[in-house]
Each structure stands twice: as C-alpha cells, then as structure tokens.
Amino acid sequence: MLLCSSSPIFLARASSRPRKDSRSHVLAKFQSALVANASIRFSVKYPFCCPHRLSINLKADPDFAISSVLGENQTMTTTEEDVQHLGIFDMDPSLEKFRDHLIYRSKKYVEQKSLIEKFEGSLEEFAQGYLKFGFNREQDAIVYREWAPAAQEAQLIGDFNGWDGSNHKMEKNEFGVWTIKIPDAGGKPSIPHNSRVKFRFQHGNGIWVDRIPAWIRYATVDPTRFAAPYDGVHWDPPPSERYIFKYPRPPKPAAPRIYEAHVGMSSSEPCVSTYREFADTVLPRIRANNYNTVQLMAILEHSYYGSFGYHVTNFFAVSSRSGTPEDLKYLIDKAHGLGLRVLMDVVHSHASNNVTDGLNGFDVGQGTQDSYFHNGERGYHKLWDSRLFNYANWEVLRFLLSNLRWWLDEFNFDGFRFDGVTSMLYHHHGINMAFTGNYTEYFSEATDVDAVVYMMLANHLVHNLLPDVTVIAEDVSGMPALCRPDYEGGVGFDYRLAMAIPDRWIDFLKNKLDSEWSMKEIVWSLTNRRYTEKCVAYAESHDQAIVGDKTISFLLMDKVMYSGMSDLEPASPVIERGIALHKMIHFLTMALGGEGYLNFMGNEFGHPEWIDFPREGNGWSYDKCRRQWNLVDTDHLRYKHMNAFDRAMNLLDDRFHFLALEKQIVSSISEEDKVIVFERGDLVFVFNFHPENTYSGYKVGCDLPGKYRVALDSDAFEFGGHGRVGHDIDHFTSAEGIPGVPETNFNNRPNSFKVLSPARTCVVYYKVDETRRQPDEETTGTETTVTQVLQDSQVDKTAESPSEETISTKETTKRQVLQDSPDLASDELLVSGGIRDDKEIGMMEDSTASD
C-alpha cells in the first residue's frame, strides 16, 4: 500500500448511521468517541491521484473514548478546557500542524459565547433582538428602538404623523440605542397596521436623513414611480388577518433532495409571480417529482430585482414584490402540508450598497465600532459592489443571529443555505484565489476569524433552536471542518455545496468532444470531497444559467430545441444526444457526487435558454425571467421525458435511500469503453458514455451474491429512450476469486453479473429479495419499472421517506473509492471495466440496436 505523501489523509465518517448533530442530546464530545468502536477506512483527499487502490483498515482502541462520553442528561457545548482536545484533530491528524490557529478560533468562539450568556442570559435570548428592536407592542403602546450611535438627534416619522417628527423625538441611551414609546389612542395603535414609517436622524455634520428602520418587517415601493425609494411599513395585522400555521414541520430526511426555486420568476407569464401562486401551482410540481426540500431564493427584501436577491436591503422583511409576510407563511405551510421542508437562501456575507433603502444608510462615516460594517477597503466587496459586516461588533451579532431566529420562529423555515461563505471565511474573500487544497490556504492570517466565530455561533444557535434544522454552506474553497460540529472545533454546517461539479460538466460540454471525455476526470470531480463532511451535489443551479451562460440542455442542444423537440417526428442526432446526456449528467451527479442533491427550477425538464432579469440592457424584459411550464405540460414535446426521468431519480432514492448510505464503491473506470461502474448501498450503477458502442454481456462487479434486476433505466421508453434493456431479465451473480481476498476478485468485488449496456445510457440494478417475492408475480412493460422495484426490493413500498435516524446500521458501511492501476494497458480487458464474453450472453438480452 502506497499513499501519496503530498496529499493529506482524511478519515471517513466512523459512524455507519447517518447522525443528527443535536447539541442537547448527544453521547460524545469529540470525534474520538465516535471512532472508538468502528473500523476506520480512510483515503487520501484526491482519491485518484495515485495508481494504487486505497483500502486501509485501522482498529481504534475501544478505551480511547471512555473519558469523552457524556451522560444523556448533559448538554453538548464547548468550554475553554475542551478546545485543547478538539475532536477534529482525531478526525484528521493533518490538522495538528494548525493546532494553534484552530484552538485560537475555538477559544474566541467560547469567549464570545460566554460573554453573550453573561450579559444577555443566553445565546437564544440574545437572538430575540426583534422583540426589543424595531416596532413592538408593550403595555398599550408601540415601542420603537434603533441602534444608531452615530446619530446626534433622531425622530420617528411616517403616515401616522404626516411625516413630521417634531412631536416624536427619540431618546438615546449609553449604548447608542434610540427609543420612543407611542401610547395607543382611543384604544387603537397610534401607528396603524400597514402604514409607512421611517427613521429620521441627524448625523455629525448636521444633515438630516431619512432611513428605513433596520429591523423593519415589511417594505414596499410605489410601482407607478420609476426607481422610487422604498418605504418601511409597520406590519402588525389584527388576529383575524394573521396567517395561522396548520401543518407541522416534516421530519428531517436522511438525505435532502433540494428543489432550488425563485418565486418571482416561477410564472410562465412575463411578470413577477407571487408567494400564493407559487404555493398553488409550483409546489405540487415539486412534490410530484419526489423532491423533499424546497430552497427559496430572494426572500429577503432587495430593492434591485436583478440582483437575484443577493443584494439585501431589509433583512427582516420579505420581498414585497411577491406578496406580504402572511402570503409567505401560506407558501411555507402549504409546503409542509405536502411533506416538503423549506430552506431559505440567507445572505449574511454582505449587504446592498444602497444607501436610500438599505442598512448601508446607517453608515454616515462613523467608526467601525459604531457601524454594521467595517470601514475602508475591509468594509467593501469590490467585485460585488456591496458592504461587508463587522462580525466582531456586538450589535451586528445580535442583528444577524436574531435574523436567523426570526425566520425560523416567525415563518417556520426548516433551515438555511448560507450564501457567500467563501467570502466570509477569508479577508481576501476568495478573489483571485485558486484553492489547491493546501491547508495553509485555510488556516492563516488570511482567515477572517471573526466571521468564522459568527458562523459557529449561528450554527450552534439554529441547531439548538431546531434540532432537525438543515444548514448548507456555499463554499468553493473546501475549508476542512466547515461541516463538523462546533464542539469538535468545526464551523457547524450540515452540508457544503459541491461547487466544482458543475464547472467540470460545463468545461466538458463547451470544450471537449464526446470522445475526449475522461471518465477518470468525471469520477475525480464527483468523489473528490472530504468524506467526513457531507456535500450537496448538483449539475447546475441558478448560477449556471444566468445571463452570459446557458442551461445544460441548451448547451447540449442549443437552437435545435426550438424546432426539434416534437415527439411526433423522429429525434435528430442532436436531440437524441442531448436528452441522453442530460439524463446521464444529472443522474451521475446525484448518485456519485454527494450526500444530497440539488436542482434549479425548470432544469428537471431541460429548460432551454438562460436567465436574464429585467434590466436596462434588455429593455426591462421579463422574457428570460420566467419558467416555461407549458413546455413540459405539452404532451407531444420531449421535455416530458427528461421530467419523468428526474421524477424517477428522486423516487429511486426515496425508496432505496442510497444518498444517505456511506457505502460508495467505484469498482471500474474504463476510458476505452467510456463506462463507469459503482455501487451506492447495494445498488449497482452502470453508466455508458460511449457515443456509439453498445456492450452485450458486459461484466460488472458487485458485493452481494444473488439475483439482480433493473431498478432504473434511462433508455426506457417513458424517458425518451429506445427500450433496449429488458426489465424482466434476471441477472444471476457468479462468485469471483477467494472470499475475503480482494486481489483475487473481479475489480475487487467478490461477485459479478453481466448486463447489456447501450450507448449513452445509465442503468441501475437492485438485488432481489427472493424471500418476499410472490411466486406468481409478473412484470409488464417499462412503465412499471419503479413499481416492480418496490415489489421486489427489500424496501417496503408503503414506507415513508426515512428520517436521518431510521437508516439501519446494517445498510451502511465505510465508503471506499477504488481505482484500477493505470499501469495496466488501456486495451487490457480487466481495466476496461468488464470482461466482454460473447459466449455467455444467453442469459442476457439481445442487443437490438447500436448507436
């Protein structure tokens, strides 16, 4: 066994059960407790960087973790004593070199958390700033508070006083907080619900300015005036107008299958859609395609629609373009009623540079200690033209942490996708940085420790408030321990986005012929991740389709989609190739790329063209800022085939839970055949990217002996294929070599069976549980493929999608990535991923076609 000395070694997750990192109910403090009773298999960071199979088993000392185990009644937290024994050092010994840095940031986290607990009671109480700041009811009065230490005088103005604040002057305390209490008049609030308000203050040079209150819960703009400024709106509807939630939050799934959506552009019409329209028309589509999570973009108010919601102006306000706060609650409640969890795309990495409408309006040149943002260059993102928060400021921490709790408590969101985490992690914000994986890139003076501490606090908070919360980091750098719990010394996220995967696909689609596609490069991109930290994989999100680029379907088929998508005539070679590769790219990404999957709205059916928000450059057109649902709803168009396959992909995971299983074995990568074979759980996946070759009697390795059948076939008729693979064929395994001696097996697998693998197809096989099969059971046609799987498999077809806690330990084993030695010649059949034996195809389907 030879390991690449230049590559750091990562330990695989030791627990075979997908684990919920509840901070209030946990058995162990450190990773040492988790690895104590497990056999650890670990691999180098770059699993295909050297020609040797990586399969190292270490037995942990069972006594090693005894002192680390907590009682059931103890609460998981991190103390100053704990930071000297962080679990991340046991998980990844390569981090020892950076012990000082990691202990320093953990100490800062513990110190900051302790200070908050000392002066605010608890982190949870601290994060209820919205009960103190902004507008709140207190003893038959409305009390308004605003942190603005740079202000010399302040008034509250609005519709309620004719925009004259002379009678509503505010008082300032020693902490820079301005307050005014306005008693009710005649038994009614003096500031009516849904009336406009603003904070007027005078700063150091004597100038008075009007600003939207920082904690405002709703903001609107006059739609009849071009570029009109926004107004803050006092939102306090009477009980009869408040939305009452009807449905509980769905349980956390073992693996998130995320549908990324933008409410405003979700209509077929060239307009801004509403929360209620989305709830009534789009949510049922998402549920029908078997997603379990919706990720909503652009919910936080943003004055510039074309920013895609990422230049936030009002952090506690819903985007008024699509409706009111009560309308958004209706959407979330309806999603919960459909069994869908809802994540918010939250932006705490920066704020809009807009002075008139946003938080930046409170910056009037004061010192950074009295501002939400840093001064000078440190407070400005030169690529995004936006302001950067001062995460060391007490009131900034209150504001941002309260913002997270506000959306969880008031709107019943189930979690967050944190945008721009790479920008937060480093002082250079990732600008002009090409991260190579060298640990010095992550732990140095370039690291913004204040931002790291904020994210640790944020993750600790939301996991305490909602143990089933899902928190995802959008990080391209790959910082180690980002997705490990705070008590181990990690930052605390549950998942990170696998952002390198779409870049690889786009590179291949734009710059390489099909014959030049490297199977090893594809597998590298999909498996090159830290196996102690979960990833959400995606082939394309909203990023890949914004103006200047195209969706994957349009990269594949381009203008031919305008005339060649009719199912009433034979498909052209361009359409044939495009639909086939669209299915394969998305499914391979899902099956091999991570522990979760994400798709952007419309891409499930191959939405054409690109996304372009209304702007001066396109004549303020909404034409490319909508979703053409009519394409997938028209029965004679081929979009339905890609949509049906997307639905089947998700259903496969819904029934077999393969995304949550840690058993991931790539047994064969053939550059000659353009074939990739791997196992996820006990499913066997065969991807044939060859543009022409169909392989009959193609031998593939597997773990368990028995009988296998087709679980999912991209070539099935209902998916726009040719139906070349028989779904009623029994594939019986043959033993390979000596049991327990991998080098004598076939591609390191103890068993094998043979399949038909048509060009540009992917087929998944499941092991039939013959003890449950009915003797008179028959299967008919490809339309019952998935149903057949449910009947034959070990999975109960009536079972609900499992939560994280319901995946049996027996179903999960250590993940390993195997690679055949490139020392073998490329024409050697062993390397080709399967021995082609034409004499043994009697049990196989006849090859009816060859591309």
N, C-alpha and C positions, 0 to 999 in steps of 0.2 A: 504494500500500500504506500503510495506516494502522494503527498498533499502539496499543493502549490504554496511554497513558502512565502510568496509575495501576497497571498490572499488571506485575510483574516478568517478565523474559524468561527462559525456560528452554531450554537446548539439549537436543535429542533425543539419544538414545544414538547415538554416532558409528559404532560398530562394527555392521555388519549381521549379524554372527554372535552368537548368544547366548553370552555369555562366562562362563567359570568363573574366579572370582577366587582362584586358587591363590596363596598367599603364597610358595610355594617354587619356582614355575615360572611366570615371567611375563616379558613382554617390555618392559613400560614402567612407569615410575614414576608418571607423572602422566597426567591426562586429556588433556593436550596431545599426548602420544604416541598416544593413541587417536584423536584427531580429525585427525591430521596428513594422512592420505591419504583423507579421506572428504568427501563433500559433505554439509554440515550443514543439516538443515531444522529450524527451531525455531518454537515457537508460544508464545503467552502462556499464563500459568498457567490462566486461565479461558478455554478455547477458544471459548466462545460469548458472551463479554462484549461483543463489538462486532460490527457487521454486516458485517465485511469478511473475506473468505477469507484465511487465514494460510498463505502459501506463499513462504517466503524461503529462497533458496539461497545459502550462503556457501562459498567455497572456502578451505580452510585452507592456509597456507603449508607446503609439504612439508618445508622446512628447519627448521620451528619446533620439531619434536620430536627432532631428531637427538641433542641433548645429553641427552635424558631417557631414551633407550633403554638398557636394561640387557642385559648378556650373559645367555645361557641359564643359565650356571652360577652366577649371582648370586641371592641370596635377597632377596625383596621385604620391605623393612621401612621404617620411618620414622626418620630421625635428626633431631637438633636443627637441622641445616642444611636438611633437607628442609622443615621446617614453614614456612619463609619462602616456599616455592614450591609451595604445596598445589595439587593438581590441581582441587579444587573451584572455585577462582577462574577457571580456564579454562573449566570446565563451565558455571558460572553467574556471569556478571560482576556480578550484583546482590549477590553475597555480598561483594564488595570493601568495601562500606560497613561490614561487620562483620569486617574482616580482623583487627583487634586481638583480638577475642573468639575467633575461630576459631584464630588462631595460639596464643593463650594456652592453650586447652584441648588443642591438639595438643602443645604443649610439656609440659604436665602429664602427658599420656599417655606421651610419650617418656621423661620423667624418671622416672615411676613404673615403667615397663617396665625402664629401665636399672638402677634400684635393685634390682628383683627379680632381674635377671640377675646383678648384682654379689654379692648376699648369698645367693641361693638357687640359683645356677647357670644357670637358665633359667626362662622362664615355664612351660614344660612340666613341669619338675621341681617348681616351686612348686605346680603344680596337682595334685600327687600327695600332697596332705596326708593323704589317707585311708590312706596307707602308714605314716604316722607317728602320726597322732592316732586316737583310738578304740582298738579292740582289734585287735592284730596279733600274729602269731607271730614270735618272734625267739629263735633258739637254744634250742630245747626249753623255751620259756616263752611265756606270754602277757604282752605289754606293753600297758598301757593308759595313754593320755595324754589330758589335758583342759586346754584353755585356760580358766582361771578366775582371773584376777588379783585379783578381789575376795574370794576365799575366804581365810580365815585358817587353816583346817585342812581336810583332805579325806580321805575313805575310799572304798573300793570295797565295795559291798555287793551281795548277791544270794542266789539259791538255793544257790550253791556254799558260802557261809559262814554260812548260816542268818540272813542279813540283819544279821549282827553284824560291823561293820567294824573292831573294835578291833585285830584282827590283820592288817588290810590297810590300814594308813595310807599315804598318798601323800606324795611329796616335791615341793616347788615350786622351780622354777629362777628366774633373774632376769627371765625374760620372762613369768612368770605361768602357766607350764605345769606341771601336776601329773602325776607319773609314778609307776607302780608296776609291778614285774615279778614275775609269779607263776609259779614253775617248775612244770613238769609233775610229776605224782605217779604213780608206778608206770607210767611210760611213756605216760600219758594226760594230756590237758589238765586242769588243775585247775578250769577253768570249762567245764562240759560244753556242747556244742552245743545250742542251742535252750533254754537256761536263762535265767532272768530276772536282770537286773542293774540297778543304779542307782548314780549318783554322789552321795555324801553329803558335804556341806560345811558349814562354819560361816562365817557372814559377820560383818561388823563389829560387830553388836550382840549377838553371842554365840549367836544362834539357829542351830540345825542344820536343814538342809533336804535333802530327797531329790529328785534330778532325773534325768531320762532323759539319758544321755550324748549330747552334741551330735552326735557322729559315728556314732551307733548305726545299724546296718544293717537292723534289724527291730524293730518294736514291736507289742505286742499288748495286748488288753484282755479282761477276763473278761466274756463275753457274758451271763452269768447275773446280773450285777450292774448295775443301772441307774446310769448316769453314773459308772461305775467309772473310776479313773485308769488310764492306760496304763502298761505296764512296758517297759523296754528289754529286748531279747532278744539274747543273744550268738549271732550267726549264723555258724557255721563248719562246714558239713556235711562229712562224710567224703567222699573222692573218689567213692565209689560212689553218693552221693546228690546230687552236683553235676550240674547240667544242662550238657551239652556241646553247643555250637552245631554244627549240621550244615550250615547254608547260608550262603553269603557274602552280604554286603550287596548289594542290587540297585544298578545304576548310577543316578546322579542323572538324573532325567528332564529333558527340555528345559523342561517346564512341570509344576508339581505340580498334580495333581487330588486334593484332600485330602478324606478322609472323617473328620470330627471325631467322636470317639466317647468315651463314658463307660462303662467296663467294668461298673461296679456296677449301672447302670440298663439294661443291654443285654438283660436277660432278659424274656420275655413274662410270667413269673411275678412276683408282687409280693414280690420278695426282692432281695438283693444278689447279683449274678452274680459268677462267678469268672473269673480270667485264662484258665484252661483251657477253660471253657465258651465264653468269647468267641472264643478261638482256633479252637475246633472248629465253632462254629455261626455266628458273625458274620463272621469273616474271609472265608469262602467267598462270602458275600453281597457283601461289598465288592469282592472280585476279580471276581465275576460282573458287577458294574455298571461295570467298567472304570476304577475309581479306581487310582491308582498310589502313593498315600501314605495312611497312617493317622495321625491325630493323636490321641494318647491324653490325655485329661484325668484329673485326680485320681489320678495315680500316686504322687506324694509323700504320705507319711503325714499325715493330717489327722484330728484327734480328732472334729471335728464334721462329720458326713456331709453335713449340709445346706449346708455352705459351698461345695459343688460342687468341693471340692478346692483352693480358693484361700486357705484359712487353714491354711497348712502348719505342722505341729508338729515333724516329724522329716524333715529334708531328704535324708538318705542312705537312708531306709527306704522300701520300697514300701508301699502301702496294704494292710494286713493283712486288711482286710475281704474282699478278693478273692483272697487266697492268699499264697504265700511268694515270696521272690525267685526261686527256681527255677521257679515257675509262670509268673512274668512273662517269664523268659527263654524258656520254651517258647512263649509267645504271640509274642514278637518273632521267634524263629527260624521259627515257622510262617508268619508274615507274609512274611519274607524268602524262604521256600520258595515262596510264591505270587507272588513278584515285587513285593511291597508294601514300600515303605520306611515306617519308623515314626518319627514325631516325638513328643517329649514336650512337653506344656504345662507349662513350667517357671515357677515363681513365685519370682523374686528381687527383686520390687518391695516386698515386705513379708512379715511373718511373723505367725503367730497370736499373739493377746494372751494365750493360755492359759499360765498360769504353771506349772501342775502337769505338763503333758505336753510342753511345747514349749521352744524356745530362749529364750523370754522368762523362763523360770525361772532363767536365769543372771544376769538383771539384778536386783541387790539394792540398787540405789541408788548404785552406784559412778559415777565419771566416765565420760564417753562414750569416752575413750581406752582404758578397760578393759572396754568392753561391746561387744556385737554391734550395739547400737542407739544412736541419738542420744538425748540427754537431753531432757526437757521436750517442748514442742509439736513441735519438729522431729523427734522420735522417735516421734510418734503420728499415725496417719491417722484423722482424726475421723469420716470417713464409713464407713470400713471397720472401725473399732474394732480396729486392728492396729498392730504395731510396725514402724518404718522403720529400715533398716540404715544404719550409718555406713560408707559406701563408701570413706572415706579411711583406715580402720583396716587395718593390715597383716594382722591375723589374720582380719578379715572378708573381705578379698580372697582370702586363702588358702582360707577356708571355701567361698566361693561359686564360685571358679574350680575348686577341687577337686571341688565338687559336679557341675559340668558334665562334667568329665573322667570322674568316677565312672560317670555314666550312659552315656557314650559307650563307655568301655573295658570296664566290667563287664557291661553289658546290651546292647551293640551297637545302641543307638539311632542313628538317622541324622540327628538334628538336633533343633532346639527351636523352639517357639513361645513367645517371651518375653511373659509376661502383665504388664499394667500398666505398659508402657513410658512412657506419658504421665506417670504419677505419678512415675516415676523421673527424668524429664528436667527437671522444674521443682520449685522449692521450694513452689509453690502446689498441686502435684500435679494441676493441671487443674481443681481445684474452683472452681466459679462462673466458669469461663473459657469464653468463646465465641471460639474461634480464627477469625480472619478471613483469615489468610494474610499479614498484615503481618509482615515479617521481624523487626521489633522484638519481636514476641511470642516469638520463638525464641532470640534471642541478646541476652541482657541479664543483669542481676543476678538475675533470676528463674530462670535456668538453673542446675540443680544440676550443676556441672562435675565434681564427684567421681563422681556417678552416670554421667555421660557417659564419663568416663575408664574406669570399671569396665566399661561395655558395650563400649568399644573394645578393652580387654584381653580380654574374654570372646570377642568375635568373632574377634580375632586368634588366640587360643588354639585355638578349635574348628576354625577353617579350617586351621590348621597341623596339628592332630592328624588331621583327616579332611577332605582337600581337597574331597570330594564332599558335605560337610555342607550342610544347608539350615537357615537360621536366619531366623525370621519375627518381626517386631516388631508387637505390638498397640499401635499409637499412633494416637490420634484427632487429634492436633494438626497433623500434616503437617510436622514439622520437616524443612527441607531438609538433604540429605546424610546422612540417617539410614541410607539404604540405598546408600551409596557406601563403597568400601573405606577402611580406616583410613589407608593410605598416601597417599590423596588428601585426607585431612582429614575423611573421613566417619566414621560410627559403626560401619559394617561389616556391617550386616544385609543379607541377600539380598533379602528382601521385607518389605513392610509390609501389614497388613490394610487393605483399603479399607472403613473402618468407616462412612462416610457413606452408602453404597449402601443397606443395609437400612433405615436411618432414612427415606430417601426413599420406598421402597416402602411402609413401614408408614404413613407420612403420607398417601400416595395412597389406600391401602386403607381407612384409617379416616376420612379427612376429605374425600374428593372422589368425585363421581360419575364413572363411566367416561368420560362425555363431557367432563369437566373435566380429564382427564389431559393434561398438557402434554408433548408429545414432546420439545420442546427442554429442558425441565427434566429429563426422564429421561436424555437423552443427556448433558446437562451433568453430572449426578451420576455417570454411568458413565465419563466421559472426563476429568473434572476431577482430574487427577493429574500428578505430576512424571514426565515421560516418560524421564528419566534414571535413574529408580528404579522397580523392579518392585513390582507390587501383587498381592495375592491377593484376588480379588473374591468376594463371597458375598451371596446374597439374605437368608439367615437362618442364624444359628449357634445355639448353645445360649442365647445372651443373649436372643434374640427370643422364646423360648418359656418363659422362667422364669415362676414364679407371678406373676399380675398381667397377663400378656400371653398371646398365642396364637401358634401356628404360622401360617404364611401360608395354608395350606389351610383352617384353622379360621376365620381372618379372612375368607376368601372364602366359605366355605360354612356355617360355624357348625353349629348343631344339626341342620341338614338332613343332615349327614353321618351322623347316627345312623340315618336311615331311607331315605336316597336314594342310597346307593352301590351298590345291586344292579344288575348288568348284565343282569338278567333282565327288566327293565322299562325303558321309555324314561326318559332322564335329564330331570330337571326343569330349568327355566331356571337355577336357582341352581347346580345341579351342573354343567350344561353350561358356564356361565360360569366357575365355579371351577376346573374341571380345565383349561380352555383357558388361563386366565390364569396358573395355577400353572406350567404348562409354559413359557409365554412369559416370565414374570418370571425364572425360574431360568436359562433359556437365554440371554436377552438379557444378564443379569448376567455369565454365563460368557463370552459371545462378545465383549462390548464393555468389560467392567469392569476387566480387568487382565491380568496375565501368568500367573496361576494361578487356581484355582477351589477353593472350599471349600463343603462341605455337611455339616450336622449329621445324625447318625444318625437315620434314620427319615423325615427330611424329603424324601428322594428319592421316597418313595411317598405323600407328603401326610399324614403322621401327624397325627391330629386332636388337639385339646385343647391342653394345655400341660404344663410340667414343674413338679412340686412335690415336693420331698424330704420324707421323714418328719419331722414336727415336732409340737410340742405343739398348734399351731393346726389341724392336720388329723387329729388323733388318731393321730399316728405312722403314717399310712397310706403304703403303697408304690404305691397305685393309679395315681398320676400320675408315678411314678418308675420307669417300665419302658417297653419298646418292644413294641407290639402287632404282632409279626411275622405273626400269624395273619391280619391284615387284608390284607396283600399276598400271602400264600400261598393265600388263598381265591380260587379261580379265577373265581367269579361276581361278585366285588366289583371296583369300578372303580379301586381303589388300584393294581392291576397295570398300568394304563395309564400312570399317572404314573411308576411304577418303570421301565417299559420305555422311556419317553422319556428318563429320566435315564441309563439304560444307553446309549442311542443317542447322547446328547450327548457322553458321555465317549469313546465309540467314534469319533465324528467327529474329535475332537481326537487320539485315538490314531493315526488314520490320516493326517490332514492336518496335524497339529502346528500348528494355527493360533494357539494361545495363545502359542507361542514366537516367532511371526513378528512383526516390527516394522511390517509394512505394515498400517496400520489407517486406513481412509479412510471417513468418514461423508459420503456424497455427497448424501443427501437427508433432510430432516426436514419432514414435512408435518403441520401442525396440523389442516388441513381434512380430509385423508384419514386422519389418525391412523396414518401409515405412516413407518417408519424404514428406510432402505436404507444398507447399508455393506458394505465389503469387509474381510476379515481374511485376509491372504495373498491367494490367488487365489480364495477362496470369496466368493460374493455372498450376503448375508443380507437377507431381506425380512420385516419384522415389521409386521403389520397389526393395530393395537389397536382399530380401529373396532368398536363393538358390533354393527353391522348391515351395513355396506357390504362387499360382495364386488366386487373390481375385476378385470375381464377385459381383457386387452390392456394391462396396466399396464407402462409403460416404465421400466426400471431401467438405470442406468449401470454399466459395468464397465471394467476395464483392458484385458484381453487379448481379441483377436478369436477367433472360433471357435464351437464348439458347446457349449452348457451343458445339464446335466441336473440333476434333483433329487438332492441328497445326503441331505437330511433334511427331513422334513415333519411338523410337529406335528399335522396334520389326517389323518394316515394312520390306517387302521382299528385297527392294533395299538396305537396310542397313544390310543384312545378318540375318534378323530375321525370325520369323515364321508367321507373318501376322495375329496375333490373335486378334488385336484390329481393330474393324471396323471404317473406316474413314468417313462413310456416316451416322453415328448414331447421332441423335440429343439428347443432354443431357439437359433436362429442369430443371431449378432450383426450389427448394422449399424454402419458407421463413422459417427462423429459429428464434423462440422466438419473443421478443418485439423489434421493430425497435429502434435503439439508446441505447439499454441496452445490452452491450456485454456479460454480465454474463448469459443472457438467451439464447444467440445464440449457434450455434454449433461450438465448438472450437473457440469461439469469432468471428465467421463470421456470418453475417446476412442472408446468403443464402447457399445452398448446392446443389450438384448434385451427381449422382452415376456413377461409372466408372468400367471398367474391368481393373485390374492391374496385368498383368502376371509377373512371377518371373523374376528378373534381367532385368527389363525394366524401361524406363522413357518415359512418355507421357506428352505432353503439350497441354492444351486446351485454345482456344480463344473464346471470346464472339462474336457471330454472330450479325452483324448489319443488321437486317432484313429490314431496310428501304432501303438498297442498293441492296438487293438480287433480282436476276431476277426470276420470277415465274417459268420459265421452266428450271432453272438451274439444271443440273445433274452432279454428280461426279462419276468418274470411276477409280477404282484401286488405289493402293498406290502410283503409280508413279506421280499422280497429287496432292499429299497431300499438298505440299507447294503452288502450284498454286491455289488450292482450298482455301487455307488460304488467299491468296492475293485477291481473288474474293469476299470472304465473309466478310473479316475484314473491319474495319474502315479505314485501311491504303490504300492509293492509290497505286496500284501496279506499276504505271508508275512513282512514285515519286523517286527522287534520295535519296541516303542516306543522312540524315539530318546533318546539322552542329550543333554546340553547341547551336546556338541561335534559332533554328527552332522547338525545342520541346515545345509544348504548355504547358502553366502553368497548364491547366486543367488535363493534363496527369500525373502530378507529385504531389505527396502528401508526407507527412512526412513518413520516414521509421520507422517501428517498428518491433521488434522481440518479438514474443510471445512464451511462454513455458507453457505447461501443468504442473500442480503441481505434483511432484513425490510422494506427499502424497497419491495420488490415487493408488490403487493396480495395479500391472502390467497387471493383467488379466481383468481390468475394460475396457469395450469397449470404453468409452469416451477417455481414454488415448491412445487406440490403433490406433488412427488417423482416425477412420471412423467406423460407425456402420455397421456391416455386416448384411444385411437384405435380406435373400434369397427369401422372399415373394415378393420383389419389384424389381425383375430383369427382368420383362417382357420387359421393355424399354431398357434393356441392351443387349449387345452382348453375345452370348453363349460362355462359356469358352471351347475352342476346345482342349486345351492342358494344361498340368500342368507339370512344371519341376520337 
